[in-house]
Amino acid sequence: MQYDDFRRSDNVEDRRDDGPVSAGIPGFSTGGIGIGGLIIVGLVSWALGIDPRLVLGGLEMIQGGAPTQQSSPARPAGTPKDQQGQFVAAVLGDSEDRWEEIFAQSGRRYVRPRLVLFSGATQSACGFARAAMGPFYCPNDQRVYLDTSFFNDLERRFQGCSGAACRFSQAYVITHEIGHHVQNLLGILPKVQRAQQAMGDRERNALQVRVELQADCLAGVWANRAQAKWKFMQPGDLEAALQTASAIGDDRLQKRSQGYVVPDAFTHGSSAQRMAAFQQGLNGGSLQSCPL
């Protein structure tokens, strides 16, 4: 993945040098949607040997309700100077440019989100964010939260995904979360939250799968538009991203963690569904390519 041409966003809030944050694991009343956290709860638990019960707090961010934690005080955003921060800022910057173009085509205005880089733990408007929860989008403050140690986990666990070869997979993870921001701006997330409150577990999970697959598709839309603009993709990039989508499918994660698959418990879709959703957005390149 070549990203030298990508504009670096100045909407990165870098908290990686913050001191220890003291807070408990959020309870089941936490507000917001921990979409990205849900993606890799099983992956991180499996990869790092963490008791999944320690990361289940992240699951609660899919439910509505008032947040129980105060977010950290607002601080200036900018563009990090280190290589990893520069990469994140580049992906965020190009996603801003591409989504602004897409929204303008339909007479809408794209509101740029902030991306918070943190190390270990931090506060969000959706509750306490921990590294083990993985990347997630919080609609309450329109921020994506990312502990970049997740990228190191990605490289350690996925064969053929190391260093530069892993960049497009990492961009897929970031732009999946940006996809949730797009859903929020379009009013999809609030409608889903309201609908889920009246549903049983099976129906709620099924709707959540549709939300996640749409975000995968929207990540593909970004890749389509960025490729048309910059020709940034290199041989092996698409395969690496599809491998990542496959590895974090619900069926694969359930099989690893418990030895069998329970489709009714899916919250993100099977490996095949996730790969197909990303490919659908990549091929279509428009919002219309990604119906809920």
C-alpha positions in Angstrom: 0.0 0.0 0.0 1.4 3.3 -1.1 0.1 6.2 0.9 2.6 9.0 0.3 0.0 11.0 -1.7 -2.6 10.8 1.1 -3.3 14.1 2.9 -2.4 13.9 6.5 -5.4 14.7 8.7 -5.0 17.2 11.6 -8.0 15.6 13.3 -5.9 13.0 15.3 -6.1 13.4 19.1 -2.9 11.8 20.4 -3.3 10.5 24.0 -0.5 7.9 23.8 1.7 9.8 26.2 -1.0 10.3 28.8 -0.5 8.9 32.2 -2.4 5.9 33.6 -6.2 6.3 33.5 -8.1 5.1 36.5 -11.5 3.7 35.9 -13.4 0.4 36.1 -14.7 -1.7 33.3 -17.9 -0.2 32.0 -21.1 -1.8 33.1 -24.1 -2.9 31.0 -25.5 0.6 31.1 -22.8 2.1 29.0 -24.0 4.2 26.0 -22.9 4.3 22.5 -21.7 1.7 20.0 -18.4 -0.1 20.4 -18.6 -1.5 16.9 -14.9 -2.0 16.3 -14.4 -3.3 19.8 -16.9 -6.0 19.0 -15.0 -7.0 15.8 -11.9 -8.0 17.7 -13.1 -9.0 21.2 -12.8 -12.6 20.3 -9.6 -12.1 18.3 -7.8 -10.2 21.0 -9.0 -12.7 23.7 -7.7 -15.5 21.6 -4.5 -13.8 20.5 -3.4 -12.5 23.9 -4.8 -15.1 26.1 -7.2 -12.6 27.8 -10.2 -13.9 29.6 -13.1 -12.8 27.3 -15.1 -11.7 30.4 -12.6 -8.9 30.8 -13.5 -7.4 27.5 -17.2 -8.0 27.4 -17.6 -4.4 28.6 -16.9 -3.4 25.0 -20.0 -5.4 23.9 -22.2 -3.1 25.8 -21.4 -0.2 23.6 -23.9 -1.5 21.0 -26.8 -0.6 23.3 -28.4 2.7 23.7 -28.6 4.7 27.0 -26.7 7.4 28.8 -23.0 7.0 29.2 -21.8 6.3 32.7 -18.3 7.7 32.2 -17.1 11.2 31.5 -15.0 11.6 28.4 -11.5 13.1 28.8 -11.4 16.9 28.5 -11.2 18.1 24.9 -7.7 18.7 23.7 -6.1 20.1 20.5 -5.9 17.7 17.6 -3.1 17.6 15.1 -1.0 15.3 13.0 1.4 12.9 14.9 5.0 13.0 13.8 5.9 9.3 14.3 5.6 6.8 11.5 2.6 4.9 12.9 0.8 8.1 13.7 1.6 9.5 10.2 0.0 6.4 8.7 -3.1 6.7 10.7 -3.4 10.4 9.9 -2.9 9.6 6.2 -5.7 7.0 6.1 -8.0 9.3 8.1 -7.1 12.3 5.9 -7.9 10.4 2.7 -11.1 9.0 4.1 -12.1 12.6 4.9 -11.5 13.7 1.4 -13.2 10.7 -0.3 -16.3 10.9 1.9 -16.6 14.6 1.5 -16.7 14.0 -2.3 -19.3 11.2 -1.9 -21.5 13.3 0.4 -21.3 16.3 -1.8 -22.5 14.3 -4.8 -25.9 13.9 -3.0 -26.0 17.4 -1.5 -24.9 16.4 2.0 -22.2 17.7 4.2 -19.6 15.3 5.6 -18.6 16.1 9.2 -15.1 15.0 9.9 -14.7 12.8 12.9 -11.7 12.8 15.3 -9.5 9.8 15.8 -8.1 9.3 19.2 -4.8 7.4 19.5 -4.3 6.0 23.0 -2.1 3.5 24.9 -3.6 1.1 27.3 -6.8 2.9 28.3 -8.6 6.2 28.0 -12.0 7.8 28.5 -14.6 8.2 25.8 -18.1 9.6 25.8 -19.3 5.9 25.4 -17.4 4.8 28.6 -14.0 3.6 29.5 -11.9 2.4 26.5 -9.4 -0.3 27.0 -6.8 -1.7 24.6 -8.3 -5.1 24.8 -11.6 -3.8 23.3 -9.8 -2.9 20.1 -10.8 0.0 17.7 -14.3 1.3 18.1 -16.5 4.2 17.1 -18.3 6.2 19.7 -21.3 8.1 18.2 -21.7 10.2 21.4 -18.6 12.2 20.6 -18.1 11.2 16.9 -14.6 9.8 17.6 -12.8 6.7 16.6 -10.7 5.2 19.4 -7.6 3.2 18.5 -4.9 1.7 20.6 -2.2 1.1 17.9 -1.0 -2.0 19.8 -3.9 -3.7 17.9 -1.8 -3.4 14.7 1.1 -5.3 16.4 -1.4 -8.0 17.4 -2.5 -8.1 13.8 1.0 -8.6 12.5 1.8 -11.3 15.1 -1.2 -13.5 14.4 -1.9 -13.3 10.7 0.6 -15.0 8.4 1.7 -12.9 5.5 0.7 -9.7 7.4 3.8 -8.0 8.6 5.3 -4.5 8.2 4.3 -2.8 5.0 2.4 -5.9 3.9 -0.1 -5.3 6.7 -0.8 -1.6 5.9 -3.9 -2.2 3.8 -5.3 -4.5 6.5 -4.8 -1.8 9.0 -6.4 0.7 6.7 -9.4 -1.6 6.4 -9.8 -1.7 10.2 -9.6 2.1 10.4 -12.0 2.7 7.5 -14.5 0.2 8.9 -14.8 2.4 12.0 -15.1 5.5 9.7 -17.9 3.5 8.0 -19.8 3.6 11.3 -19.3 7.4 11.4 -20.9 7.5 8.0 -23.8 5.4 9.2 -24.2 7.8 12.2 -24.2 10.9 9.9 -26.8 9.2 7.7 -29.0 8.5 10.7 -28.6 4.7 10.4 -27.1 4.1 13.8 -29.8 5.9 15.8 -32.5 4.0 14.0 -30.8 0.7 14.7 -30.4 1.5 18.4 -34.1 2.3 18.7 -35.1 -0.8 16.8 -32.8 -3.0 18.9 -34.4 -1.9 22.2 -37.6 -3.7 21.2 -35.9 -6.9 20.0 -34.9 -10.2 21.5 -31.3 -11.4 21.4 -31.6 -13.2 18.1 -33.2 -10.4 16.2 -30.9 -7.8 17.8 -27.8 -9.8 16.8 -29.1 -10.3 13.3 -29.6 -6.5 12.9 -26.2 -5.9 14.3 -24.7 -8.2 11.7 -26.3 -6.1 9.0 -24.8 -2.9 10.5 -21.3 -4.4 10.7 -21.5 -5.8 7.1 -22.5 -2.4 5.9 -19.5 -0.9 7.6 -17.3 -3.4 5.9 -18.9 -2.5 2.6 -18.3 1.2 3.3 -14.7 0.5 3.9 -14.6 -1.0 0.5 -16.2 2.1 -1.0 -13.4 4.2 0.4 -10.8 1.8 -1.1 -12.6 2.0 -4.5 -12.5 5.8 -4.5 -8.9 6.0 -3.1 -7.7 3.5 -5.7 -9.4 5.5 -8.5 -7.7 8.7 -7.3 -4.2 7.4 -6.3 -3.7 3.9 -7.6 -2.4 3.2 -4.1 -3.0 -0.5 -3.9 -0.1 -2.9 -4.4 0.0 -6.7 -5.2 -1.2 -8.6 -2.2 -3.0 -5.7 -0.5 -6.5 -6.9 -1.3 -5.7 -10.5 -0.3 -4.3 -9.3 3.0 -7.4 -7.2 3.7 -9.7 -10.1 2.8 -7.6 -12.4 5.0 -8.2 -10.0 7.9 -11.9 -9.8 7.2 -12.0 -13.6 7.1 -10.0 -14.1 10.3 -12.4 -11.8 12.3 -15.6 -13.4 11.1 -17.9 -14.6 13.9 -17.7 -18.2 12.7 -13.9 -18.3 12.8 -13.7 -16.6 16.2 -16.4 -18.9 17.7 -14.6 -21.9 16.3 -11.3 -20.8 17.9 -12.8 -19.9 21.3 -15.3 -22.6 21.9 -14.8 -25.3 19.2 -18.2 -24.8 17.5 -20.3 -22.2 15.7 -23.6 -20.6 16.8 -24.9 -18.5 14.0 -27.7 -17.0 16.1 -25.0 -15.4 18.3 -23.2 -13.7 15.4 -22.8 -10.0 15.7 -20.5 -9.2 12.8 -21.2 -11.8 10.2 -19.3 -14.9 9.0 -15.9 -14.8 7.3 -17.5 -15.3 3.9 -20.0 -12.5 4.6 -17.4 -10.0 5.7 -15.2 -10.7 2.7 -18.1 -10.4 0.4 -19.3 -7.1 2.0 -15.9 -5.5 1.6 -15.6 -6.7 -2.0 -19.1 -5.4 -2.7 -18.1 -1.9 -1.7 -14.8 -2.1 -3.5 -16.5 -3.1 -6.7 -19.4 -0.7 -6.4 -17.7 2.4 -5.0 -20.9 4.2 -3.9 -23.3 4.4 -1.0 -25.9 2.7 -3.1 -23.6 -0.3 -3.2 -24.0 -0.8 0.6 -27.7 -1.2 1.6 -28.4 -2.1 5.2 
